[in-house]
């Protein structure tokens, strides 16, 4: 029996946004939406934002961490 696997490789994007935490998340979601999605049997699998992590002297606490439910 034939099977189908969808594999989406994470992409690392560095960006600058001096705004508030909400603006940073919105900016990252906009960048995420510009990447390829896959349509299988009329169902669209869009890229998902996994993590926003500050760079530099700020502590390495993620601002957003939202892995998909089956990302084990």
Secondary structure, DSSP 8 states (H G I E B T S, - for coil): ------------------S-HHHHHHHHHHHHHTS--EEETTEEE-----EEE--SSS---EEEE---TT--
